[in-house]
Amino acid sequence: MHSTLENGVNIGRQEYVSVDELAQTIAGVAGKKIDIQHVKGPVGVKARNFTNDRITSIGWKSKFSLRDGIARTYPWVKAQVEGIGRS
């Protein structure tokens, strides 16, 4: 897609998930069972808000859910990590 947009542009879905949900989604796609353990420490920012207004202004729209995007990307990431392990 060609556009006149310059600088950074957020692309993604307006799909809000917690870090726990993100970790569980990745583990599920990877076929792994994980135990999430929370440690005491600073909480930090509760949420980060972003907008896709710039990218949607040129007609772009997300085609995949977060889970589907991870499922499509995971095999490539796994292959890269495995390739590093062979070096």
C-alpha positions in Angstrom: 0.0 0.0 0.0 1.4 3.4 -1.0 0.7 6.5 1.0 1.9 9.9 1.8 2.2 9.2 5.6 5.5 10.0 7.1 7.1 9.1 10.4 5.8 6.4 12.7 2.4 4.8 12.3 0.7 2.4 14.7 -0.7 -0.6 13.0 -2.7 -3.2 14.8 -6.1 -4.0 16.2 -7.9 -2.1 18.9 -7.8 -5.3 20.8 -6.8 -4.8 24.5 -5.2 -7.6 26.3 -3.3 -7.9 29.5 0.3 -9.1 29.6 -1.0 -12.4 31.2 -3.4 -12.8 28.2 -0.7 -12.1 25.8 1.6 -14.7 27.4 -1.2 -17.3 27.5 -2.0 -16.6 23.8 1.7 -17.1 22.8 2.0 -20.2 24.9 -1.2 -21.6 23.4 0.0 -21.0 19.8 3.4 -22.6 20.7 1.6 -25.6 22.2 3.2 -24.9 25.6 1.6 -24.9 29.1 2.9 -22.1 31.3 2.5 -21.1 34.9 2.5 -17.3 35.3 3.9 -16.2 38.6 3.7 -12.6 39.6 6.5 -11.1 41.7 6.4 -8.2 44.0 7.6 -5.0 42.5 6.5 -1.7 41.0 3.3 -2.0 39.0 4.1 0.8 36.5 1.6 2.0 33.9 -1.7 0.2 34.1 -2.5 0.6 30.4 -1.0 2.2 27.3 -3.4 3.7 24.8 -2.7 4.1 21.1 -4.6 5.1 18.1 -4.7 3.7 14.6 -6.2 6.9 13.2 -3.3 7.7 10.9 -3.2 4.3 9.2 -6.9 3.9 9.0 -7.1 7.4 7.4 -5.7 5.8 4.3 -8.0 2.8 4.3 -5.8 0.2 6.1 -7.6 -2.2 8.3 -6.3 -5.1 10.3 -7.2 -8.5 8.8 -6.2 -10.8 11.7 -6.9 -11.0 15.4 -4.0 -11.0 17.8 -4.1 -14.8 18.2 -4.2 -15.3 14.4 -1.3 -12.9 13.9 0.8 -14.7 16.4 -0.1 -18.0 14.9 1.0 -16.8 11.5 4.2 -15.3 12.8 5.3 -17.9 15.4 6.7 -20.5 12.9 9.0 -17.8 11.5 10.2 -16.6 15.0 10.7 -20.3 16.1 12.8 -20.9 12.9 15.0 -17.9 13.7 15.5 -18.9 17.3 16.4 -22.4 16.3 18.8 -21.1 13.6 20.6 -19.0 16.3 20.9 -22.2 18.4 22.8 -23.9 15.6 25.4 -21.2 15.2 
